[in-house]
Amino acid sequence: MTDQTTTSTTTTSTTTTVGDAHVTVADVPTGLFIGGAWRPASGGATFDVRDPSTGAVLASVADATPEDGIAALDAAVAAQDDWAATAPRRRSDLLRRTFDLVHEHADDIAAVMTLEMGKPLAESRGEVVYGAEFLRWFSEEAVRIGGDYRTNPEGTGRGIVLKRPVGPVYAITPWNFPLAMATRKIAPALAAGCTVVLKPADLTPLTTLYLVELFRQAGLPDGVLNVVPASDAKALSAPVIADRRLRKLTFTGSTPVGSALLKQAADNVLKTSMELGGNAPLLVFDDADLDLAVDAAMQAKFRNVGEACTAANRFFVQEGIADAFTAALSERIDALRIGRGTEDGTDIGPLIDSRAVDKAAGLVDDAVARGARLVSGGQRVDREGTFYAPTLLDDVQPGSDILTTEIFGPVVSITRFATEEEGIRLANDTEYGLVAYAFTEDMRRGQRLAERLETGMLGWNTGVVSNAAFPFGGVKASGLGREGSHEGLEEYLETVYVLTPDPFAA
């Protein structure tokens, strides 16, 4: 296994304007990365990546075929034994060098992300910092993979517990956080000693391809990380998941797709981790700090234009504070600036495509028809691109679609409640359980909420919970497994138990 040192021959270069400054996006690879080399798709086909704020084509990317998927798995399998045997310090150093390169190229990565996904440039820069942290965190965890040694209860032998890499991994990432969702899967897999085949979302593959080029520059060995963008995810994935050489499937995306992938993974009893949909409740109690709650609610709802599985969807506000909270939140929402993500001062960029706009509009129209009061927004934005105005709905009624559907857009839905018991019941009335947010100054109530809310994560008096050092994941239909922290590394390891005779026995 040799280090790949050749450069990409298939690239795109884009220049955009941010404020008064021109940002030149460095050459971004547009091919497949298989076995340490950039190459076209086997059939020669490509698909277009568009800027959602204008509809303009940014680049044409190689469109991987099922045969390309198997070729990528072939490369991962061929590299697996050598990579598993690579010293943990060398695996750690690769991740750390890539972390440094990501920060060195942070402005270009952020520009690429904003162009293909639409989020404001400030948020893209924030994602670069967040996404890079998984590289640093797991570079440190790579050298701390442990085991155990102990006497059996009968005293007749000694047990040794080993951790070893599960084997080749197939990772599928979404379009909304194209850097962080890639590093959150690649970093622990490589730290554990697993090789990877990654399929990025076809709406935002350029950021991931840029990341892979940085891995290559950091000294990535051939076949350890392979990337196959494709317009037909089902066709590409089916033969890869069905191949008995694959040992791990990790996916971030919608619950229906995750459920279908789990059914496919069952045939070969693959180790799986699924970060699926969310329908996060945000509870504001009468004793909450109003200014803190409003600030945090803006973060929890409008970060990433609301296109996040962690976005607060269902706001439940206790009756005593509801009028004040709604008025303060409406004032903040009305002040949000809509524009291209590359424009200075933009708060709300475009949604990813026209289907997302149609979905947001349909949910708002349904809620209003069922009796909700439209306080702010509630309309498509009359400008080029796929924009929807930040919206606030109050008095949302039971039975409204917006209470059971992951919004994935800049829409706030407020329902009022009377008692703590009612608030908890409303919050738990969902098939999902990824994250919840709660605002109360009562410490005992906060502890009760931590134990009674059906969620994998809880933001108590804060609107952002994501951190590479802590376990990210949900319960119920929001998924299986955890990403980040030491729990995230365990997802890529298997446990082996060895029993030996008592060394002191006669």
Stockholm file with secondary structure:
# STOCKHOLM 1.0

chainA/1-506         MTDQTTTSTTTTSTTTTVGDAHVTVADVPTGLFIGGAWRPASGGATFDVRDPSTGAVLASVADATPEDGIAALDAAVAAQDDWAATAPRRRSDLLRRTFDLVHEHADDIAAVMTLEMGKPLAESRGEVVYGAEFLRWFSEEAVRIGGDYRTNPEGTGRGIVLKRPVGPVYAITPWNFPLAMATRKIAPALAAGCTVVLKPADLTPLTTLYLVELFRQAGLPDGVLNVVPASDAKALSAPVIADRRLRKLTFTGSTPVGSALLKQAADNVLKTSMELGGNAPLLVFDDADLDLAVDAAMQAKFRNVGEACTAANRFFVQEGIADAFTAALSERIDALRIGRGTEDGTDIGPLIDSRAVDKAAGLVDDAVARGARLVSGGQRVDREGTFYAPTLLDDVQPGSDILTTEIFGPVVSITRFATEEEGIRLANDTEYGLVAYAFTEDMRRGQRLAERLETGMLGWNTGVVSNAAFPFGGVKASGLGREGSHEGLEEYLETVYVLTPDPFAA
#=GR chainA/1-506 SS CCBCCCCCSCEEEEEEEETTEEEEEEEEECSEEETTEEECCTTCCEEEEECTTTCCEEEEEECCCHHHHHHHHHHHHHHHHHHHHSCHHHHHHHHHHHHHHHHHTHHHHHHHHHHHHCCCHHHHHHHHHHHHHHHHHHHHHGGGCCCEEEECTTSSEEEEEEEEECCCEEEECCSSSTTHHHHHHHHHHHHHTCCEEEECCTTSCHHHHHHHHHHHHTTCBTTSEEECCCSCHHHHHHHHHHCTTCCEEEEESCHHHHHHHHHHHHTTTCEEEEECCCCEEEEECTTSCHHHHHHHHHHHHHGGGGCSTTSEEEEEEEHHHHHHHHHHHHHHHHTCCBCCTTSTTCSBCCCSSHHHHHHHHHHHHHHHHTTCEEEECCSBCSSSSSCBCCEEEESCCTTCGGGTSCCCSSEEEEEEESSHHHHHHHHHCSSEESEEEEECSCHHHHHHHHHHSCCSEEEESCSCCCCTTSCBCCEETTEESCBSHHHHHHTTEEEEEEEEECTTCC
#=GC SS_cons         CCBCCCCCSCEEEEEEEETTEEEEEEEEECSEEETTEEECCTTCCEEEEECTTTCCEEEEEECCCHHHHHHHHHHHHHHHHHHHHSCHHHHHHHHHHHHHHHHHTHHHHHHHHHHHHCCCHHHHHHHHHHHHHHHHHHHHHGGGCCCEEEECTTSSEEEEEEEEECCCEEEECCSSSTTHHHHHHHHHHHHHTCCEEEECCTTSCHHHHHHHHHHHHTTCBTTSEEECCCSCHHHHHHHHHHCTTCCEEEEESCHHHHHHHHHHHHTTTCEEEEECCCCEEEEECTTSCHHHHHHHHHHHHHGGGGCSTTSEEEEEEEHHHHHHHHHHHHHHHHTCCBCCTTSTTCSBCCCSSHHHHHHHHHHHHHHHHTTCEEEECCSBCSSSSSCBCCEEEESCCTTCGGGTSCCCSSEEEEEEESSHHHHHHHHHCSSEESEEEEECSCHHHHHHHHHHSCCSEEEESCSCCCCTTSCBCCEETTEESCBSHHHHHHTTEEEEEEEEECTTCC
//
